[in-house]
Amino acid sequence: MNTPHNVTDRWRLQRPIGSGFGAASTADDVLADLDLTGMTALVTGGASGLGLETTRALARAGARVLVAVRRPAAAEDAVRAALPAGLHTSVELHGLDLADQGDIRTFADGILAAGRTLDILIANAGIMACPETRTGPGWEAHFAVNHLGHHSLVNRLRPALNPAGSRVVTVASSGHFLSDIRWHDPHFHEGYDGWLAYAQSKTANALFALHLDTLGADSGLRAYSVHPGSILTSLQRHVPRDQQIGQGWMSEDGVPAAGFKSPAQGAATAVWAATSPLLLERGGAYCQDCDVAGPATGDDMLVGGVKPWAADPEAAARLWELSAGLTGVDAFA
């Protein structure tokens, strides 16, 4: 079992491995030859955008999928529309607000009390480029929802993770290019910037998976982070349409720019990371285009790759300590 603990070894393993899939592969392509019958997956934010495609693909491959969303009643129609009628009973909708630590505790306690065993947990839910918002004790919302919420959720659900082999996948982003962890001010008490706040949370997603794998590998838990690619979904709801056009994300008539993926293609890397046997010796890896990502060689986020600060085991351990202190939750302590 290969779980590197230093920067040099971690960086050495951050290289493509030749998965046989690529940027154009869809979640269905990745799962076409796999039978997930008998497995249970939890997908946060699994009723829209990439999350909905992830839910649909896992259910079609035979898994029972627990979908955790803030408003399950409102999400029911979208999930039913995405699934063939025969698969409706394979998906369960549950309420979960990742901005509310108390709600996370209640949700996790319910899963544990029901005796559920989770084989896959995909931390997909998130927010992007929001106006300045505070949650809980004044935490910055991107850091709180995208990272701290999932930190608490995974740690509280550790007893439910299958000891015979389970995987946690965090949906990160090439947005991490824009910011390391702001150790001096992670909650943006000064100089708030929505894009930098999002970027920091995506770096946090990658570092969380890296350290979770270090802590959990010996007990059958592996973790990975993924960049799904550039996709136009409801995640961009706080970005005005004219700004999206101005940044070259879409044409005037709403056609996505070259290099952007469909939601089905965007969901592919997460389900690949959740299921591929090729990753067993690459625990903690940051992945893109259904493969392990190489080091970023520039600043073009469409090209992608991973920046050193998002693959640093020492930073990952430091972030874990910070997060455990803020949330009061550490299942490995």
Secondary structure, DSSP 8 states (H G I E B T S, - for coil): -----SHHHHHHH-S----S--TT--HHHHHTT---TT-EEEEETTTSHHHHHHHHHHHHTT-EEEEEES-HHHHHHHHHHHS-GGGGGGEEEEE--TT-HHHHHHHHHHHHHTT--BSEEEE-----S----EETTTEEHHIIIIIIHHHHHHHHTGGGB-TT-EEEEEE--GGGGG----TT-TT-SSS--HHHHHHHHHHHHHHHHHHHHHHHGGGTEEEEEEE---B-SGGGGGS-HHHHHHTTSB-TT--B-TT-B-HHHHTHHHHHHHH-GGGTT-TT-EEETTEE--B--SS-TTT--B-GGGS-HHHHHHHHHHHHHHH---TT-
